[in-house]
Amino acid sequence: MPSTRILTFAAVAVLSGVAPLSSAARPAVQQAQPRDPRPGVARPASTRELALQSATTADPSNAANWFELSRLQHARGAVEDAESSFKSGMAALEYAASQNPTDPARQQLVATYYFEKAQKDSSLTDAQKDAYIDAGLAATDRALAQKDDYIDALVYKNILLRMKSLIETDASRRTALVAEADALRNRAMELQKTRAASAPASAAAGPIPPPPPPPPSGQGSELVDGQQLVRVGGTIKPPTKVHHVPPVYPEEARAAGVSGMVILEAVIDTQGNIRTAKVLRSVPPLDQAAIDAVKEWKFQPTLLNGAPVPVIMTVTVNFTVQ
């Protein structure tokens, strides 16, 4: 696990004993990849992955490059390389947080990355998942040490404790973890109620902040099916949904009492399929569940002058704890 002590940028690059590859040691760029690789055999590195290897060597403090590299390695089956890259990214992120130890938001950002890793990486063993959960808990504790009423940190610590309880084998310890999580959830909910009650009436009743405005032309710059995107609005009516898939409420979020509305910007192709979806208004423990559901939706193709066109529009996914 990456240490929370201050690391030099050079040390970040060789975290876990994995040094960035030299240009001589890198595999040759593979333009074409096998369509049906053998199970358990990693596919060759892509051009993008090789470029990221160079970028992380040049600037090991850039956590975003490490995380993208880790995702690409994981997607092609290079699990050990992906794990090392993720740890290097976390070391860079922890280093940045250590330079601002009194900023709770930076500590909480570290916690969210550990949470995402522990929640989504199905290749982790229980021991690895537990270690990442513990690292996330340590980060939330650092955030709460600076601001003990930091709601985001309270919510994430609550969820991380519940995740830890699911892999805890000792019954008494498992009960204690859930009890601690319940206490944190209740405190977060009370703080939310108190702040909502003390907020000015105009602010409490205000509308949800709108999504970013469209480009001046009213169209997106991205090409889909060889055509420029058309933004829904004005004379361009929202397409009719013909197939709906409800979101799967993440059990950790439900147990923690996390609810809310996730707003996404969706790109719909000329066949009415969701091509991409990105988050505009986030509820972090619920974002991925919203994206997964929306990508299964189906719409009637949007017609412009009688021809189908790709469109971009906002969609909302509501999560309510019953």
LUMVEXRO-643204 format. One record per residue (C-alpha): x, y, z. Coordinates in steps of 0.001 Angstrom, whole numbers. Each point is the difference from the previous one (the first is absolute). Layout:
<recs>
<rec u="X" v="Y" w="Z"/>
...
</recs>
This chain:
<recs>
<rec u="0" v="0" w="0"/>
<rec u="1238" v="3531" w="-668"/>
<rec u="1287" v="1835" w="3011"/>
<rec u="-1548" v="3227" w="1204"/>
<rec u="3421" v="1494" w="787"/>
<rec u="1390" v="2582" w="-2397"/>
<rec u="1545" v="-1652" w="-3033"/>
<rec u="2319" v="1536" w="-2537"/>
<rec u="-1203" v="53" w="-3577"/>
<rec u="2787" v="-2432" w="-900"/>
<rec u="-1236" v="-2416" w="2647"/>
<rec u="-3528" v="172" w="-1400"/>
<rec u="1219" v="-1379" w="-3323"/>
<rec u="1387" v="-3168" w="1544"/>
<rec u="-2770" v="-756" w="2488"/>
<rec u="-401" v="-3682" w="771"/>
<rec u="3386" v="-675" w="-1590"/>
<rec u="-1305" v="537" w="-3532"/>
<rec u="2082" v="2558" w="-1861"/>
<rec u="-1342" v="1577" w="-3210"/>
<rec u="1181" v="-1899" w="-3047"/>
<rec u="2930" v="1394" w="-1920"/>
<rec u="-504" v="607" w="-3702"/>
<rec u="2174" v="-3035" w="-764"/>
<rec u="-2047" v="-2251" w="2236"/>
<rec u="-3406" v="1037" w="-1327"/>
<rec u="-1757" v="-2404" w="-2346"/>
<rec u="-445" v="1033" w="-3588"/>
<rec u="-3226" v="1831" w="-805"/>
<rec u="-2702" v="-2387" w="-1131"/>
<rec u="-2448" v="1574" w="-2383"/>
<rec u="-2235" v="-3056" w="-215"/>
<rec u="-970" v="-2067" w="3004"/>
<rec u="-1185" v="-3609" w="22"/>
<rec u="-3756" v="-235" w="-204"/>
<rec u="-214" v="-3035" w="2224"/>
<rec u="2987" v="-92" w="2395"/>
<rec u="582" v="-3088" w="2053"/>
<rec u="-1545" v="147" w="3494"/>
<rec u="2459" v="1314" w="2564"/>
<rec u="2369" v="1411" w="-2648"/>
<rec u="327" v="3774" w="-109"/>
<rec u="-449" v="1661" w="-3372"/>
<rec u="2777" v="2239" w="-1365"/>
<rec u="274" v="3576" w="1220"/>
<rec u="-1759" v="2632" w="-2088"/>
<rec u="1600" v="3130" w="-1402"/>
<rec u="-1782" v="2054" w="2667"/>
<rec u="1341" v="-2213" w="2762"/>
<rec u="3574" v="369" w="-1248"/>
<rec u="-468" v="3775" w="-162"/>
<rec u="-1223" v="-9" w="3599"/>
<rec u="3013" v="-2045" w="1092"/>
<rec u="2196" v="2754" w="-1428"/>
<rec u="-2125" v="2679" w="1636"/>
<rec u="207" v="-1607" w="3447"/>
<rec u="3765" v="-299" w="-373"/>
<rec u="273" v="3692" w="-899"/>
<rec u="-2394" v="1128" w="2760"/>
<rec u="-660" v="-2639" w="2682"/>
<rec u="-1931" v="2544" w="2080"/>
<rec u="-2915" v="45" w="-2468"/>
<rec u="-2483" v="-2374" w="1633"/>
<rec u="-2500" v="215" w="-2877"/>
<rec u="2503" v="-1570" w="-2411"/>
<rec u="668" v="-2879" w="2396"/>
<rec u="-3709" v="-700" w="432"/>
<rec u="-699" v="35" w="-3736"/>
<rec u="2976" v="-2291" w="-561"/>
<rec u="-1315" v="-2345" w="2692"/>
<rec u="-3439" v="-146" w="-1658"/>
<rec u="1491" v="-837" w="-3392"/>
<rec u="2234" v="-2693" w="1465"/>
<rec u="-2889" v="-1517" w="1904"/>
<rec u="-2229" v="14" w="-3102"/>
<rec u="2549" v="-2008" w="-2012"/>
<rec u="563" v="-2530" w="2773"/>
<rec u="3322" v="1262" w="1415"/>
<rec u="-1329" v="-116" w="3569"/>
<rec u="3334" v="200" w="1850"/>
<rec u="1163" v="2969" w="-2088"/>
<rec u="-3360" v="1693" w="578"/>
<rec u="321" v="-480" w="3750"/>
<rec u="3496" v="1498" w="56"/>
<rec u="-1111" v="2979" w="-2086"/>
<rec u="-2962" v="615" w="2291"/>
<rec u="2270" v="-49" w="3044"/>
<rec u="2331" v="2481" w="-1685"/>
<rec u="-2961" v="2265" w="-713"/>
<rec u="-1114" v="-206" w="3603"/>
<rec u="3510" v="816" w="1191"/>
<rec u="-78" v="3139" w="-2158"/>
<rec u="-3431" v="899" w="1350"/>
<rec u="1073" v="-638" w="3593"/>
<rec u="3094" v="2132" w="-555"/>
<rec u="-2118" v="2899" w="-1251"/>
<rec u="-2273" v="-356" w="3034"/>
<rec u="2996" v="-60" w="2336"/>
<rec u="1062" v="3398" w="-1350"/>
<rec u="-3334" v="1409" w="1221"/>
<rec u="-611" v="-1960" w="3219"/>
<rec u="-2546" v="2489" w="1364"/>
<rec u="-2240" v="-184" w="-3080"/>
<rec u="-2688" v="-2634" w="731"/>
<rec u="-1183" v="-51" w="-3624"/>
<rec u="3364" v="-1295" w="-1209"/>
<rec u="-32" v="-2770" w="2594"/>
<rec u="-3567" v="-886" w="-947"/>
<rec u="979" v="-168" w="-3690"/>
<rec u="2528" v="-2694" w="916"/>
<rec u="-2748" v="-1903" w="1814"/>
<rec u="-2296" v="33" w="-3044"/>
<rec u="2650" v="-1647" w="-2195"/>
<rec u="570" v="-2777" w="2530"/>
<rec u="-3767" v="-476" w="265"/>
<rec u="-394" v="-282" w="-3793"/>
<rec u="2833" v="-2519" w="-186"/>
<rec u="-1359" v="-2192" w="2792"/>
<rec u="-3565" v="163" w="-1323"/>
<rec u="544" v="-571" w="-3724"/>
<rec u="3111" v="-2123" w="-487"/>
<rec u="-1324" v="-3555" w="-70"/>
<rec u="3516" v="-1422" w="-408"/>
<rec u="942" v="934" w="3591"/>
<rec u="284" v="-2664" w="2663"/>
<rec u="-1776" v="625" w="3308"/>
<rec u="3355" v="854" w="1567"/>
<rec u="799" v="2551" w="-2713"/>
<rec u="-3482" v="1507" w="210"/>
<rec u="289" v="250" w="3779"/>
<rec u="3343" v="1783" w="-321"/>
<rec u="-1459" v="2560" w="-2412"/>
<rec u="-3000" v="511" w="2282"/>
<rec u="2343" v="632" w="2936"/>
<rec u="1946" v="2542" w="-2068"/>
<rec u="-3274" v="1732" w="-874"/>
<rec u="-1045" v="51" w="3643"/>
<rec u="3345" v="1535" w="970"/>
<rec u="-549" v="2755" w="-2582"/>
<rec u="-3520" v="762" w="1285"/>
<rec u="1408" v="143" w="3529"/>
<rec u="2575" v="2566" w="-1132"/>
<rec u="-2784" v="2049" w="-1593"/>
<rec u="-2157" v="-207" w="3131"/>
<rec u="2956" v="945" w="2191"/>
<rec u="20" v="3343" w="-1829"/>
<rec u="-3788" v="384" w="-187"/>
<rec u="-2037" v="-2271" w="2257"/>
<rec u="-3327" v="966" w="-1636"/>
<rec u="1168" v="-705" w="-3557"/>
<rec u="-3072" v="-1805" w="-1357"/>
<rec u="1725" v="-1551" w="-3033"/>
<rec u="2645" v="-1580" w="2219"/>
<rec u="-2637" v="-1276" w="2432"/>
<rec u="-1994" v="-1592" w="-2842"/>
<rec u="3031" v="-1645" w="-1590"/>
<rec u="1301" v="-1306" w="3307"/>
<rec u="-3455" v="-1423" w="681"/>
<rec u="-13" v="-1840" w="-3351"/>
<rec u="3596" v="-1199" w="328"/>
<rec u="-755" v="-1462" w="3432"/>
<rec u="-2984" v="-1889" w="-1447"/>
<rec u="2162" v="-1331" w="-2826"/>
<rec u="2540" v="-1139" w="2567"/>
<rec u="-2708" v="-1742" w="2013"/>
<rec u="-965" v="-2085" w="-3047"/>
<rec u="3423" v="-1653" w="-94"/>
<rec u="538" v="-135" w="3770"/>
<rec u="-91" v="-3614" w="1241"/>
<rec u="-282" v="760" w="3724"/>
<rec u="-3662" v="491" w="953"/>
<rec u="633" v="2357" w="2922"/>
<rec u="2353" v="2147" w="-2031"/>
<rec u="-2513" v="68" w="-2862"/>
<rec u="-2730" v="1185" w="2376"/>
<rec u="2279" v="2739" w="1332"/>
<rec u="793" v="1224" w="-3514"/>
<rec u="-3682" v="263" w="-918"/>
<rec u="-778" v="1805" w="3255"/>
<rec u="2758" v="2529" w="-665"/>
<rec u="-1294" v="461" w="-3562"/>
<rec u="-3539" v="567" w="1305"/>
<rec u="1235" v="2685" w="2373"/>
<rec u="1827" v="1800" w="-2821"/>
<rec u="-3037" v="-236" w="-2284"/>
<rec u="-2258" v="1452" w="2691"/>
<rec u="2430" v="2845" w="652"/>
<rec u="219" v="814" w="-3719"/>
<rec u="-3799" v="13" w="-312"/>
<rec u="-388" v="2264" w="3020"/>
<rec u="2567" v="2426" w="-1376"/>
<rec u="-1826" v="53" w="-3336"/>
<rec u="-3320" v="720" w="1717"/>
<rec u="1534" v="2740" w="2143"/>
<rec u="1603" v="1720" w="-2966"/>
<rec u="-3151" v="-279" w="-2096"/>
<rec u="-2041" v="1556" w="2812"/>
<rec u="2467" v="2849" w="513"/>
<rec u="395" v="798" w="-3709"/>
<rec u="-1834" v="3079" w="-1336"/>
<rec u="-3451" v="-855" w="-1315"/>
<rec u="904" v="1159" w="-3505"/>
<rec u="3068" v="-2230" w="-51"/>
<rec u="-1810" v="-3028" w="1447"/>
<rec u="-2756" v="257" w="-2609"/>
<rec u="2296" v="849" w="-2874"/>
<rec u="71" v="-2093" w="-3134"/>
<rec u="2671" v="-2545" w="-827"/>
<rec u="2957" v="1755" w="-1636"/>
<rec u="-344" v="-274" w="-3784"/>
<rec u="2474" v="-1989" w="-2061"/>
<rec u="2756" v="1837" w="-1898"/>
<rec u="-1362" v="2091" w="-2910"/>
<rec u="206" v="-1460" w="-3504"/>
<rec u="2586" v="1248" w="-2510"/>
<rec u="-983" v="3261" w="-1758"/>
<rec u="-1089" v="-1891" w="-3097"/>
<rec u="-2350" v="-2176" w="2055"/>
<rec u="1869" v="-3058" w="-1193"/>
<rec u="2752" v="-2170" w="1397"/>
<rec u="3414" v="-247" w="-1636"/>
<rec u="108" v="-3802" w="187"/>
<rec u="-768" v="-2098" w="-3075"/>
<rec u="-2244" v="-3048" w="457"/>
<rec u="-849" v="-2291" w="-2914"/>
<rec u="1875" v="2482" w="-2172"/>
<rec u="-2303" v="2877" w="970"/>
<rec u="285" v="2936" w="2350"/>
<rec u="-1975" v="-228" w="3223"/>
<rec u="-3182" v="2038" w="318"/>
<rec u="-904" v="1216" w="3469"/>
<rec u="-3569" v="-576" w="1139"/>
<rec u="-1871" v="3248" w="594"/>
<rec u="-2123" v="2519" w="-1849"/>
<rec u="-1318" v="-1617" w="-3160"/>
<rec u="1938" v="-3198" w="751"/>
<rec u="-2314" v="-1957" w="2285"/>
<rec u="1257" v="-2638" w="2457"/>
<rec u="-173" v="-3434" w="-1619"/>
<rec u="-2588" v="-2485" w="1205"/>
<rec u="1325" v="-2713" w="2268"/>
<rec u="-1094" v="-3451" w="-1172"/>
<rec u="1962" v="-2154" w="2450"/>
<rec u="660" v="865" w="3638"/>
<rec u="2298" v="-1735" w="2472"/>
<rec u="-250" v="1121" w="3637"/>
<rec u="3239" v="536" w="1920"/>
<rec u="1232" v="-2604" w="2446"/>
<rec u="279" v="1730" w="3373"/>
<rec u="3497" v="-756" w="1394"/>
<rec u="-560" v="-1901" w="3229"/>
<rec u="2728" v="1931" w="1842"/>
<rec u="-1619" v="3303" w="-961"/>
<rec u="-3486" v="-1216" w="934"/>
<rec u="1206" v="-1231" w="3387"/>
<rec u="1770" v="3309" w="574"/>
<rec u="-3142" v="1976" w="-815"/>
<rec u="1598" v="1683" w="-3033"/>
<rec u="-2580" v="1293" w="-2477"/>
<rec u="-323" v="2735" w="-2566"/>
<rec u="-182" v="877" w="-3674"/>
<rec u="2811" v="-727" w="-2453"/>
<rec u="-102" v="2139" w="-3151"/>
<rec u="1729" v="-1386" w="-3078"/>
<rec u="772" v="1338" w="-3447"/>
<rec u="-805" v="-2759" w="-2489"/>
<rec u="975" v="-362" w="-3644"/>
<rec u="-2629" v="-1907" w="-2043"/>
<rec u="997" v="-1349" w="-3404"/>
<rec u="-2067" v="-190" w="-3180"/>
<rec u="-1409" v="-3398" w="1029"/>
<rec u="-1237" v="1330" w="3341"/>
<rec u="2685" v="-1687" w="2104"/>
<rec u="1858" v="1742" w="2818"/>
<rec u="3535" v="379" w="-1288"/>
<rec u="1547" v="1745" w="3029"/>
<rec u="-1158" v="1443" w="3328"/>
<rec u="1917" v="2296" w="2325"/>
<rec u="-895" v="1428" w="3392"/>
<rec u="-975" v="3670" w="274"/>
<rec u="-1423" v="-85" w="3532"/>
<rec u="1579" v="-2628" w="2203"/>
<rec u="-1053" v="-2063" w="2979"/>
<rec u="3276" v="-1976" w="151"/>
<rec u="-1188" v="-3358" w="1389"/>
<rec u="-2847" v="2" w="-2568"/>
<rec u="1662" v="1310" w="-3172"/>
<rec u="1095" v="-3313" w="-1493"/>
<rec u="-3367" v="-1639" w="638"/>
<rec u="-1673" v="2893" w="-1837"/>
<rec u="2388" v="-296" w="-2959"/>
<rec u="-440" v="-3774" w="-198"/>
<rec u="-3785" v="352" w="-140"/>
<rec u="-95" v="2849" w="-2516"/>
<rec u="2300" v="-1826" w="-2416"/>
<rec u="-2701" v="-2688" w="-288"/>
<rec u="-2727" v="2488" w="-974"/>
<rec u="-1302" v="91" w="-3570"/>
<rec u="-1619" v="2919" w="-1844"/>
<rec u="-1755" v="602" w="-3261"/>
<rec u="2499" v="1554" w="-2439"/>
<rec u="-202" v="3790" w="-189"/>
<rec u="-872" v="1256" w="-3486"/>
<rec u="1170" v="3284" w="-1462"/>
<rec u="-1344" v="842" w="-3448"/>
<rec u="-1191" v="-3585" w="-205"/>
<rec u="3414" v="-1574" w="695"/>
<rec u="1218" v="-1518" w="3299"/>
<rec u="2613" v="2058" w="1847"/>
<rec u="2035" v="-612" w="3182"/>
<rec u="-1036" v="2165" w="2930"/>
<rec u="1364" v="1047" w="3367"/>
<rec u="-2252" v="696" w="2972"/>
<rec u="-171" v="-134" w="3793"/>
<rec u="-1762" v="-2814" w="1838"/>
<rec u="-642" v="-477" w="3704"/>
<rec u="50" v="-3110" w="2169"/>
<rec u="-1621" v="178" w="3437"/>
<rec u="985" v="-2138" w="2956"/>
<rec u="-2389" v="38" w="2979"/>
<rec u="445" v="-2099" w="3114"/>
<rec u="-3325" v="-1598" w="838"/>
</recs>
